[in-house]
């Protein structure tokens, strides 16, 4: 097993990131990356000695101040001022795991040698990553336009001994931490502040984190819906491959195949049925879950392209002797993808809640609200309410953020992506989906118990035997809050313990 991941021009994909994150691998710059960074910095230093004309972001002000030329004596102060002035984040703290991904993705982007940073600046970011010195970053402040300016300013502050970091699991002043570790603050050179702040690593880190989680929840939605189907005494015919080969969307085919595999050997699914058809929330699992899978494939393609790109500005092209101010920091591709991800994942929660509703409705021989003595016991009545309220919240969160824009920087930045808002909404929404699936698992496992002595498949029986260790069968009313929490934790642990594919 590799213990170190080398930052290079090799494509960084979801599987690699998953390994780096969950195996807690260290990272280091490859010789290739060091060479590219060094050559770009040397070129820029030479250019600054020779060039008297203003070059945006290198010897000028920023944004609408782009026409203000700055003297060579003030270039370090210019970059430090940029980092400090842009650290305007507010709101909740960005989760540590997302901040760590921000560091990884910023390092990756700077390693291509088109940003003009010093090697020691990137190596300090690597040091922070490897030693879990994680900058305090806030969720609010980015328009997703000139990249994620405010969040990335907070990510960069500790380089110059400003701001706060997590250090030994405590929040500490960066200046104190650098002194403790005998590290000097980085003296930023021309363009470095802008290279650190321009970029899409806030949106990208959220997107990658949520894709890793979404693929796992997509798998769990298939697995849990299989339990619900068997508990509801549903039919297997709608999952026959012939049905899906005549409408061969990849996600649909994959979902139907998974359900067949999960239910292989089930006594319940193979018994004679009295109902000719099942409700859509069961019968159309391949079509609905499958469409989400196809969306995940599109979103993955967008984010993999993004994290293997240069997204700061201006871009330095050493071989072509060009420094070009462009717009690679604009988050529109990510904003659209995040909105699409929100909608697709919300639908997994939406259809899950419908199955929950069907299971508690007293249909197909199941007791009303899944308890033996309804009336005296409310049973599983209110967990469905909880799921319904979460589904409603997700519908609000799924409203596209990317259709909004607002003028900033005195009119210079007159169209913005709002991708950062989409990222925060997606984070809340996808964690909500996990909660809904936790409630479905709670209900489905309860309902399946009423089908004894007939059993589901060996795979499902084994899963539920493990589940029952944590969440026992409910005979009479008790506090459901703890059971729902345990059910969610079970899903989370299952995803961590089992290697699930990102396709």
VENCOR-V851419 format. One record per residue. N is the residue number from 1. SS is DSSP state (alpha for helix, beta for strand, coil for the rest). PSI is psi in degrees with one decimal (* if undefined). NEAR is the number of other ideal C-beta (glycine too) atoms within 10 Angstrom. Layout:
# VENCOR-V851419
N,SS,PSI,NEAR  N,SS,PSI,NEAR
This chain:
# VENCOR-V851419
1,coil,129.7,5  2,coil,141.1,11  3,coil,-9.0,8  4,beta,133.3,10  5,beta,125.7,19  6,beta,128.5,14  7,beta,120.5,21  8,coil,-170.8,16  9,coil,-3.1,14  10,coil,136.5,12  11,coil,128.7,10  12,coil,115.1,19  13,coil,176.1,14  14,alpha,-40.8,18  15,alpha,-42.8,13  16,alpha,-45.8,14  17,alpha,-41.6,22  18,alpha,-43.8,18  19,alpha,-46.0,16  20,alpha,-43.4,20  21,alpha,-53.0,16  22,alpha,-19.4,11  23,coil,1.7,11  24,coil,48.4,11  25,coil,149.4,15  26,beta,162.7,13  27,beta,156.4,17  28,beta,154.6,15  29,beta,133.9,21  30,coil,163.6,15  31,alpha,-33.2,9  32,alpha,-47.3,16  33,alpha,-44.1,22  34,alpha,-42.2,17  35,alpha,-45.3,13  36,alpha,-43.5,22  37,alpha,-44.4,25  38,alpha,-45.8,13  39,alpha,-40.3,14  40,alpha,-42.0,24  41,alpha,-42.2,24  42,alpha,-41.9,12  43,alpha,-44.6,18  44,alpha,-39.9,24  45,alpha,-43.8,13  46,alpha,-42.3,10  47,alpha,-39.1,17  48,alpha,-30.4,18  49,alpha,-33.8,8  50,alpha,-29.0,6  51,coil,129.4,13  52,coil,-20.3,8  53,coil,152.1,6  54,coil,135.1,15  55,coil,121.2,18  56,coil,132.0,18  57,coil,-9.1,26  58,coil,-48.2,24  59,coil,31.9,21  60,beta,171.2,16  61,coil,-174.9,17  62,coil,157.0,22  63,alpha,-128.4,17  64,alpha,-6.3,13  65,alpha,21.5,12  66,coil,-18.5,15  67,coil,1.3,9  68,coil,114.0,11  69,beta,139.3,12  70,coil,136.9,18  71,coil,155.6,8  72,alpha,-30.3,11  73,alpha,-18.9,7  74,alpha,12.7,11  75,alpha,-37.8,19  76,alpha,-44.1,16  77,alpha,-37.6,11  78,alpha,-46.3,21  79,alpha,-40.6,27  80,alpha,-39.8,21  81,alpha,-39.8,16  82,alpha,-48.5,23  83,alpha,-46.3,24  84,alpha,-44.4,16  85,alpha,-27.0,12  86,alpha,-6.3,24  87,coil,71.2,23  88,coil,21.2,15  89,coil,151.8,24  90,beta,173.7,9  91,beta,-153.6,10  92,beta,160.1,9  93,beta,137.1,15  94,coil,133.3,26  95,coil,146.1,16  96,alpha,-41.9,14  97,alpha,-29.9,13  98,alpha,-40.3,22  99,alpha,-41.1,25  100,alpha,-38.6,21  101,alpha,-37.0,26  102,alpha,-44.3,30  103,alpha,-47.9,21  104,alpha,-45.4,25  105,alpha,-32.4,26  106,alpha,-42.9,27  107,alpha,-46.0,21  108,alpha,-47.6,23  109,alpha,-40.5,24  110,alpha,-21.7,30  111,coil,-11.4,25  112,coil,-9.2,19  113,coil,33.4,23  114,coil,14.5,23  115,coil,-19.3,30  116,coil,19.8,29  117,coil,163.5,26  118,coil,149.7,21  119,alpha,-41.6,18  120,alpha,-27.0,15  121,alpha,-45.7,22  122,alpha,-39.1,23  123,alpha,-31.4,16  124,alpha,-38.4,19  125,alpha,-39.9,27  126,alpha,-43.1,19  127,alpha,-45.2,13  128,alpha,-45.7,24  129,alpha,-49.5,22  130,alpha,-25.6,15  131,coil,15.9,13  132,coil,38.3,15  133,coil,92.7,22  134,beta,117.2,24  135,beta,146.2,27  136,coil,119.0,20  137,coil,148.0,27  138,beta,153.5,17  139,beta,-25.5,21  140,beta,142.3,14  141,coil,-14.8,21  142,coil,136.6,29  143,coil,-4.3,24  144,coil,36.0,27  145,coil,-78.5,26  146,coil,48.0,27  147,coil,-156.7,30  148,coil,72.0,34  149,alpha,-55.3,30  150,alpha,-50.3,22  151,alpha,-40.6,33  152,alpha,-26.6,31  153,alpha,-42.3,26  154,alpha,-34.5,28  155,alpha,-33.8,31  156,alpha,-23.2,29  157,alpha,-44.7,23  158,alpha,-21.5,28  159,alpha,-34.4,26  160,alpha,16.2,22  161,coil,21.5,17  162,coil,167.0,19  163,coil,-163.5,22  164,beta,157.3,21  165,beta,158.8,22  166,beta,126.9,18  167,beta,119.6,20  168,coil,41.7,10  169,coil,19.8,7  170,beta,153.7,9  171,beta,121.8,11  172,beta,156.3,16  173,beta,135.7,15  174,alpha,-37.9,23  175,alpha,-42.7,15  176,alpha,-43.6,13  177,alpha,-43.4,21  178,alpha,-40.4,20  179,alpha,-41.4,12  180,alpha,-34.8,11  181,coil,6.0,11  182,coil,43.5,6  183,coil,135.6,17  184,coil,146.5,10  185,coil,148.5,15  186,coil,132.8,23  187,coil,106.5,14  188,coil,135.0,26  189,coil,177.4,20  190,coil,137.8,23  191,coil,-15.9,29  192,alpha,-42.0,29  193,alpha,-43.4,28  194,alpha,-37.9,29  195,alpha,-35.1,32  196,alpha,-33.8,31  197,alpha,-39.9,28  198,coil,137.8,27  199,coil,167.5,32  200,coil,28.2,34  201,alpha,-20.9,29  202,alpha,-54.1,35  203,alpha,-43.5,33  204,alpha,-42.3,29  205,alpha,-43.8,29  206,alpha,-45.2,30  207,alpha,-46.0,31  208,alpha,-46.1,26  209,alpha,-43.7,22  210,alpha,-30.4,24  211,alpha,-44.0,24  212,alpha,-42.1,20  213,alpha,-38.7,18  214,alpha,-40.8,27  215,alpha,-39.3,20  216,alpha,-40.6,21  217,alpha,-32.2,26  218,alpha,-43.5,26  219,alpha,-45.3,18  220,alpha,-34.6,24  221,alpha,-39.8,30  222,alpha,-44.4,23  223,alpha,-47.6,19  224,alpha,-38.1,28  225,alpha,-28.5,29  226,alpha,-39.9,27  227,alpha,-43.7,25  228,alpha,-42.1,25  229,alpha,-45.1,28  230,alpha,-40.2,25  231,alpha,-31.6,26  232,coil,-0.1,26  233,coil,45.5,20  234,coil,176.5,28  235,coil,147.2,16  236,coil,-16.9,18  237,alpha,-39.3,12  238,alpha,-9.2,20  239,alpha,2.1,25  240,coil,135.4,11  241,alpha,-31.5,11  242,alpha,-37.8,8  243,alpha,-39.0,15  244,alpha,-21.6,20  245,alpha,-24.2,11  246,coil,-0.9,6  247,coil,71.2,11  248,coil,55.4,9  249,coil,135.1,15  250,alpha,-46.7,12  251,alpha,-38.2,21  252,alpha,-46.7,23  253,alpha,-44.1,18  254,alpha,-42.8,19  255,alpha,-47.4,26  256,alpha,-41.3,25  257,alpha,-43.7,15  258,alpha,-45.7,23  259,alpha,-42.5,22  260,alpha,-42.5,16  261,alpha,-42.3,13  262,alpha,-33.9,24  263,coil,6.0,22  264,coil,126.3,14  265,coil,5.8,14  266,coil,128.8,21  267,alpha,-35.4,13  268,alpha,-46.4,20  269,alpha,-24.6,24  270,alpha,-3.8,13  271,coil,161.4,10  272,coil,138.3,4  273,coil,147.2,15  274,coil,-25.5,7  275,coil,131.1,12  276,coil,-35.8,6  277,coil,155.5,12  278,coil,157.2,20  279,coil,158.7,16  280,alpha,-32.4,13  281,alpha,-17.6,23  282,alpha,-50.0,20  283,alpha,-31.8,16  284,coil,21.7,16  285,alpha,-45.8,27  286,alpha,-39.6,27  287,alpha,-39.9,19  288,alpha,-52.5,22  289,alpha,-36.5,26  290,alpha,-39.2,24  291,alpha,-36.1,19  292,alpha,-41.7,24  293,alpha,-42.4,26  294,alpha,-34.7,15  295,alpha,-42.8,21  296,alpha,-37.7,22  297,alpha,-43.0,13  298,alpha,-46.9,14  299,alpha,-39.4,24  300,alpha,-46.2,21  301,alpha,-42.7,11  302,alpha,-46.8,19  303,alpha,-34.9,26  304,alpha,-40.3,18  305,alpha,-44.3,12  306,alpha,-45.6,23  307,alpha,-10.6,24  308,coil,31.3,16  309,coil,168.9,16  310,coil,120.0,21  311,coil,12.7,26  312,coil,-175.7,28  313,coil,142.6,23  314,coil,165.1,22  315,beta,136.3,19  316,beta,124.6,26  317,beta,98.3,14  318,coil,-49.7,18  319,coil,-34.0,7  320,coil,-2.8,8  321,coil,49.5,9  322,beta,139.4,10  323,beta,112.3,21  324,beta,127.5,13  325,coil,115.5,13  326,coil,-144.9,10  327,coil,32.3,12  328,coil,-11.2,19  329,coil,-10.8,22  330,coil,129.5,21  331,coil,14.9,31  332,alpha,-43.7,17  333,alpha,-38.1,18  334,alpha,-38.4,29  335,alpha,-46.9,28  336,alpha,-42.7,20  337,alpha,-41.2,27  338,alpha,-39.0,33  339,alpha,-40.7,23  340,alpha,-41.1,20  341,alpha,-42.8,30  342,alpha,-48.8,26  343,alpha,-45.1,20  344,alpha,-43.1,23  345,alpha,-33.2,29  346,alpha,-34.8,24  347,alpha,-31.0,20  348,alpha,-40.4,26  349,alpha,-37.5,27  350,alpha,-49.8,19  351,alpha,-30.4,24  352,alpha,-43.7,29  353,alpha,-34.1,23  354,alpha,-36.7,19  355,alpha,-39.6,24  356,alpha,-46.2,28  357,alpha,-44.7,15  358,alpha,-38.2,22  359,alpha,-29.6,25  360,coil,4.4,23  361,coil,3.9,15  362,coil,28.3,12  363,coil,156.6,13  364,coil,40.3,17  365,coil,-0.7,10  366,coil,141.7,20  367,coil,147.1,17  368,alpha,129.0,14  369,alpha,19.4,22  370,alpha,35.1,27  371,coil,155.9,21  372,coil,-27.6,12  373,coil,65.8,11  374,beta,142.6,16  375,coil,-70.2,9  376,coil,-39.9,10  377,beta,131.5,18  378,coil,-21.5,13  379,coil,-130.8,23  380,coil,26.8,25  381,alpha,-50.9,16  382,alpha,-27.4,13  383,alpha,-32.9,25  384,alpha,-37.9,20  385,alpha,-45.6,10  386,alpha,-45.4,17  387,alpha,-41.6,28  388,alpha,-39.4,16  389,alpha,-36.8,12  390,alpha,-41.3,21  391,alpha,-42.9,21  392,alpha,-42.2,12  393,alpha,-39.5,15  394,alpha,-33.0,26  395,alpha,-36.5,14  396,alpha,-42.7,10  397,alpha,-28.1,21  398,coil,-8.6,22  399,coil,127.9,13  400,coil,132.8,16  401,coil,-27.2,23  402,coil,-14.0,22  403,coil,-5.2,10  404,coil,154.8,14  405,coil,158.5,16  406,coil,141.0,11  407,coil,138.6,12  408,beta,175.7,17  409,alpha,46.3,17  410,alpha,32.7,10  411,alpha,-9.7,9  412,coil,-40.6,14  413,beta,80.2,18  414,coil,-1.4,12  415,coil,124.6,13  416,coil,158.7,23  417,coil,-26.2,27  418,coil,24.0,24  419,alpha,-29.0,33  420,alpha,-39.8,30  421,alpha,-40.6,21  422,alpha,-37.7,31  423,alpha,-44.9,32  424,alpha,-41.9,22  425,alpha,-42.1,23  426,alpha,-39.0,31  427,alpha,-47.5,22  428,alpha,-44.0,12  429,alpha,-45.3,24  430,alpha,-34.4,24  431,alpha,-30.7,14  432,alpha,-38.5,20  433,alpha,-40.6,26  434,alpha,-37.5,24  435,alpha,-41.2,19  436,alpha,-44.5,27  437,alpha,-33.7,25  438,alpha,-39.1,26  439,alpha,-39.0,27  440,alpha,-42.0,29  441,alpha,-40.7,28  442,alpha,-46.9,26  443,alpha,-44.1,29  444,alpha,-40.5,28  445,alpha,-36.9,25  446,alpha,-46.2,24  447,alpha,-39.6,24  448,alpha,-29.7,24  449,alpha,-29.7,14  450,coil,-3.0,14  451,coil,-2.9,19  452,coil,145.0,7  453,coil,-4.3,5  454,coil,144.9,14  455,coil,158.7,16  456,coil,-163.8,25  457,coil,158.9,21  458,alpha,-38.5,11  459,alpha,-48.0,16  460,alpha,-39.9,27  461,alpha,-40.8,13  462,alpha,-44.0,11  463,alpha,-46.1,21  464,alpha,-27.0,19  465,alpha,-40.9,9  466,alpha,-41.3,11  467,alpha,-41.1,21  468,alpha,-21.6,12  469,alpha,-33.4,9  470,alpha,-35.7,12  471,coil,96.1,21  472,coil,162.8,12  473,coil,139.9,11  474,coil,114.4,19  475,coil,-32.0,10  476,coil,167.7,10  477,coil,139.8,16  478,coil,-177.4,11  479,coil,114.8,7  480,alpha,-18.8,19  481,alpha,-47.3,10  482,alpha,-37.6,10  483,alpha,-40.3,20  484,alpha,-44.0,19  485,alpha,-44.3,13  486,alpha,-35.9,15  487,alpha,-41.6,26  488,alpha,-43.7,19  489,alpha,-35.9,14  490,alpha,-44.5,21  491,alpha,-45.7,22  492,alpha,-46.2,16  493,alpha,-39.9,12  494,alpha,-42.1,18  495,alpha,-37.9,18  496,alpha,-40.5,11  497,alpha,-23.7,7  498,coil,132.1,10  499,coil,109.1,10  500,coil,142.5,16  501,coil,149.6,9  502,coil,63.6,17  503,coil,*,12
